Amino acid sequence: MNFDIESYQILKSLKIICDRYNVKLYLVGGAVRDILLNKRPIDFDFLVSSKIDKIAAEFSQVTNTKYILFEKKIRVFRYVFNDCIVDLLEFDFNDLDSELKRRDFTINAIAFDLDTKSIIDPTKGIEDIKNRVVKCISADVFKDDPIRLIRLFRIAAQLKFDIEKNTLEKAKSCIYLIHNIANDRITQELEKFFLINDTFNYLLLMDKIGLLDELFEELSYENGCMQSSSHLFDVKSHSLNVYNFVEWSILRMKRIVGEECFEYYFDYYKSNRKQIIIALKLAALFHDCAKPFVKQIDNGEISFKNHEIYSAEIFKKYAKQYNFQKKIVKITIFLILNHIEPARLFLNWKNNTLTDELLYDFFDKFGINGVDLLIFALADTLAKGKIKMVNREVFIDFLKDMTCFYFQRYLNFLKLPQILKPNEILELGVENKKLSVVIRLLKKNVFLQKIKTKDEAIAFVKEFL
């Protein structure tokens, strides 16, 4: 195994401390797996044969880093550095094999002896790495720690590995146990999963064994809930397909936003990447979740009146339960509540009836989040299942036009000096409580060139008196 501890100064310090105390140190888990896959790990799990309190204290002193002590069934000392995370766990030196067999999956149950440079692999994890398969170690792996039900799919998605059939069956039989663990642990695993590119096939497997419905009960009612003729799929299949096209869109961001404006959007996207990706995927799952509860059929016509409002309420329940980050919740609710809006603009654009006023109103209301909404609308539209390739390109052209309007016309207009300053408007007699409304309407009319001079602006303001 090609691992040079000398290239990691922090880990080298740990090894020196262990040698001084005559303590054995083994690298285990995902780091070993990643090294065998020729990847540079950032999370390091170490087994320490004894004297862990002394080693942990001295390691803290040497690295000037306080540890976090996790103490449930076992004590784990965690150090968070700028470029890596280090976990220390004490074990019975005479029973290394048993320690490794208590881990979750075979590919994570490999140890590397830092003294002898030898590999200890009691569960044949190296063979499973070669075969690119995730396999649980024991029948009780999910009962011992139910968070592994989600971690199974996260690790498989991260590595692009298959999941062994028996492991999938064991997970299916244990999904009810997911409620036995703290919600914050579920949230951490779900967020890690959502941030991986190309997870759709693993999400389908989660849904197949019932884990998705166990986590979010209302989603189970989507199964078999048929929609109008514009949709090819039931609500659940459509929602999963939206998730698929969200991932498709994220990987093609430059193409769908347009090269002309991509760099402007990317600055915003880069600084909010985690929140935007997770919100887009959560919105995919929840944007239509209330449809089964509001479905109406009138003369053979299916409708789902106000489903977006009720869907947002359902999501809020899970946002509170799993305590998703506030910004993620805000963007997700925004996408759910407004996911129908772009369809109206698209129809006008397609019929050459999309006016500057409609465009201005859209971005005046939504700002740069309007671009996020358009990206989500693209995924929502493509997921209906009846969109031909040529129509896909038409919607992308629409999205490009909208984005260019926002970055090249709307934002540039906002940078221009106002025709009347706020104090000038107040001097004309406008009440403070009406000031923001007057400013907003004045800006809009200037943009639409209905007001061109200061005198016209003054006359417009006086109409409010």
N, C-alpha and C positions, 0 to 999 in steps of 0.2 A: 504494500500500500504506500502510495506516494504522499507522505505527510511529513513536512519539515517544521517542527515546532519552533525552530530558530527564526522563522519568518514571522512569528507572532510574538512580539515582545511581552505582551501581557501574559500569554500562556507559558512562555519561557520562565517568567518570574514565578508562576505557580509551581512549575516543575522543580525549580531550584529550592523553593520552600519545602516541598514534599521530600526531596532528597535529603535536606538538612534534618528533617524529622524521621528519616528512614521509613517513609510511608509510600506504599504503592499507589500509582496514579494510572487510571485507565480512561481513555476517551471512549465514549459510547454513544449510541443512538443516532440521531439524524446527521450529526457531523460526520461520523464514520461512513454512513450511507452516501452522503453527498461527495465525500472525498473519493469513494469508490466509483462514483459517477462522473469524476473529474470536474466537480463543482467546488467553488470556494465557499465553505460554510461560514455562517455568521452567528449561529447558535451552537454553543459547546457544552455538552453534558459530561461531567467527570465523576467517576467513582473514586472515592478516597478510602483507603483501607483502615485508617484509624486517625485519632487526634484531630478530628475535623474542626472542633471549636478553635483550637490553637492555629490551625492552618488558615481558617476563614478570617480570624482576627488579623493575622500577619499579612495575608493577601490584601485585606482592606487597607492596611497601613502602607504597604509597598505601592499599591496602585492609587492610593488616596481616594478610594471609592467605598461608600457604605454599601453593605449588602442588605437585601430584602430576605427575611427569613419566612419561608412557607412551612407551616407546621400543621399538617393534618395527620395522615397515617405515617408519613415520613417527614424528616426535616430536610429541606432543600435551601441552600444558601445561594441566592441569586445576585449577580453583579451585572449592572447595565452600563456598558461603555458606549462610546460614540459609534464604534463600528462593529460591535459584537455583544453578545450576551453570554455569560458564563454561569453555569449551575454546578454546584458542588453537592454531592450526596455521599454519605458514609455507608459502607456495606460490609458484610462479613467476608473477610479476605479468603476464608476457606470454602466459600460457597458462591463463587463468581457465576457459575452456570445457572444456579437457581435465581440469582439476582437478575440475570439477563432474561430468563424465561418468565419473569414477572412483568416484563414490558409488554407493549401492545402488539406490534406487528414484527414479523421475522426480520424485515429489512431494517428495523430499528433496534434489533437485539444483538448487534455485533459490537465487540469491544476491541480496542487496540491498546496493546501493552506498550507504554512509552519507553520502557527500559529495553525490552527484548525486540521491539518492533514487530511483534507477532500479533496475529489476529485470532480472536476467540469467537467462534460462530456456532453455538450449540443448537440453533434452530434452522440452520441452512439458509440464512438470510442472503448470503452472497449468491446462492443459486437463484433465489427469487428476484434479486436485483438483475441478474443476467436475463431472466425470463420476463422481466418488467411486470411483475405482479405483486399486489399487496395481499398479504395473507396473515390472518390473526394467529397468535401463538397458541392460545388455549380456548376451550369452550366458554370460559368465564371472563374472557377479556373485556366484554362490554358490561358485564355485571360488576366487575371490579371498579370500573370507571366509565359511566355512560357517556362522558364527553367524547369518548372514542368513536361513538356512532357518527358524529359529525367529522371528527378528525380523519376517519377512514376515507371519506370522500375528498377532504381537503388535501391530504397527502397524495392520494391517487391523482387528483387533478393537477397538483403542483408538479408531479413527476411524469404525468401522462402515462401512468401505469394502468393495467387492468386490475380489477378486483376479483379475487378468487371466488368461485361460485359458492363454496361452503361458507366463506367469510361473509358474503352477502346474505346468505340464508340465516346465519347466526345473528347478524345485525337486524334483519327483519323480525326475528323472534324477540328482540330485546328493545324495540323502539319505545315501548311504554316507559322504559327506565329513564328516558331523557328528562323527565320531570323531576327526577331525584337529585339533580345537580343545580348548583347556583346559576341563576339566569345570566350573570355577568360572564361566566365561563362559556355559555352558549353564544353570547354576543361576540366574544373575542374570536371564537372559532368561525362563526358565520362571516364576520368581517374579513378574516384572513381568506376564507373561501371566495367571497365576492371579489376580492382584489386580484385574484389569479385570472389571467387571460384564458379563455377557452374552457369554461367549466360546464357548458350546457349539457354535454352528455352525462356528466356526473350528477348534475341536478336532476336529469331524467331518472337516473338510478335511485336517487334519494326519494323521488316521487313514487317510483315503482314499488319500493319497499314500504311506503307509507310514512316515511320520516318527515317529509315536508308537511303533510297534513297533521302529523302529531305535534309539530312545532307551531303551526298556524292553523288552528281547527277550521276557521271559516273557508280556507282554500279547498277543503274536502268537498264543499257543496258545489264547487265549480264543475266537478266531474260530471259529464253528461248533460250539462246545462247548455242547450243549443241556442244559437243566436240567429240574427236575420240572414237573409240570403247573401249579403255582402261578405259574410264570414264563411270560411270553409270548415272551421273547427268549433268544438265546444269551448266554453270559457276557459277551462283549465288548459287545454292544449294551446289555445291562443295566447294565454298569459305566458306559458313556458316558451312559446315561439317568440314572443316579444323579448323575453330575456335573451334568447339566442341572437336576435337581430340587434339588441343593445350591444352585445359583445362584438358582433360583426361591425357595427358602426364605430365602436371605440378603436378597433384595429384599423379603420379606414377614415379616421377623423379628418385628415388633410384633404382627402378626396371629397368627402361629403360637405365639409365647410367651405371648401374652395381654396386653392393655393393663394389667391389674391388676399384673403383675409385671415388665413389660418394662423399666421404668426401673432395676430392681435388676440384671437380667441385662445391660442395656446398659452399665452402668458397667464391668463386667468385660469385656464384648465390645469396648468402645471402646479399652481399654488393651491389649488383646491381638488387635486386629482382624487385623493382617497374619498372625500365626501361625495363628489360627483358620481364616481363609478358605483359606489355602494347605493347611493340614492337612485340612480337609474335602474339598478337591478332590483331593488326593493319595490320601486314603482311598477316595474314590469310584473312582479308577482301580485301586487295589491291593487292596481289601477281599476280592475274590473271585478274585484272580489265580492262586491255587494250585488252584482247582477242577479244571482240566483234568488235574492231576497226581494228584489223590486221588479222582477220580470212580469210583464203584462202582455197578453195576446188579445188583440182587438181585430175582428174580421180577418184573422189569419196573419196579421202583422204583429211582429214581436218588437217590444220596446222596453227600455230600462231607464225610466224617468229618474233623473237626479242620482244615477248610480255613482257618479264621481264623488258626490258629497258624502254618501253613506260609505263608500269605499275608503275615503280619507278617515272617517270616524273609526272604522275597523282597524286601519293601520295604526291610528293613534293609540289604540289599546295595546298593540304589540310593541309600539315604540316605547311606551311606558313600562311594559312588562320586562322587556329586554334592555331598556335604558340605552338605546342607541344615542350616539352623539347628537347634540342639539342641532348642529348645522346639517347633519345627515337627515334628521327628521324634518327640518324646515324645507329642504329641497325636495324630499320625497313627497311630502304633503302638497307642495306647490305643483309638482308634476302630476300627481293624481287628480287634484282639483281642476287642473287646466288642460288635461291631455286632449280634450276635444277641440280646443280653440284653434290650433293650426289647421285643422281640416276645413274650417270655414274660410280661412285665408287662402288655402290651396285652391279651393273651388273658384274663388274670385280670380286668383292668379291664372288658373287654367283657362278661364273664360275671358281673360283680358279685362277684367273689371276691378282689379286690385288697385285702389287709389293710394296716393301718398298719405291721405288722412287715415285710412285703415292701418297702413304700415306704422305710421307715427303713433297711433293709439296703442297698437300692440306693444311696441318697445317702450313707450312712455309708461305703460302699465307694468311690464315685466323686466325691462332692462336687459342685462346680459344673460339673465336666467331664461330669457326668451329663446336664446340660442340652444340652451340645454333642452328646453321644451320642444324645439323643432327637431333636435336629434332624437328625442324620445318618440315624437310623432312619426318620424321616419320608421323607427323600429316597429311601432304600433301598426302602421299602415302595411308594411311588408309582411307582418305576421298574420294578416288576414287570410293569406294563402291563395288569393286569387289575383295577385299582382304580377303581371307579366314583366319580363326583364326591361322592356322598353319603358313601361310605366314607372319602374323603379328609378330609371335614369331621369325621368321627368320630375319626380318628387325631389331627387337630389338637386336638379337644376333650380327648382323652387327654393330649396333650402339655401343654396348658394346665393340666390338673388336676395333673399331675406337677410342673410348674414352680411352681405355687402352693404345693404341699405343701413343696417345698424352701425357698422364700423366706419363706413365711408361718408355717410350722409348724416345720420342721426347724431352720432357722437361728435363729429366735427361741428355740427350746428350748435351743440351744447357748449362748445368751447368758445364760441363767439361772444362778444360783449352783449349784455341784454339791452334791448332798446329802451327800457325804463328800469332803473334800479329800484330795489324794494322800498328805499326811503322816499323815492319820488312818487311811488304808487301810494304810500301812506299819506304823503303830503296832499294828495288829491282827494283825501277823505275816506279812503277804503279802510274798513275796520281790520284790526289785527287778525281776527278769527277768519276773515275771508281772504287774507293776503295770499296764502299758498294757492288757493283756487284761482285767483286772478292771475297770478304769475304763470301758472300752468297753462291756462287758456290763452294767455297773451303769447307765450312762447309758441304754442301750437299754431296760432294764427299767423305769427311771423314766419314760421317754417313753411306754412302753406302759401305764403306771400299774399295773404288776405290783408295783412297790415305791413306797410313798407316804410312808413315814416313815423317820426316821433309824435307828430300831431295826430296821426291816425291811431297811434297807440294810446294817447291821452284820451281821445274821443271814445275808444273802446273801453277804457277803464271807467270813464264817467258813466257808462251805461249801468255799472254795478251800484252806483250811488242811489 
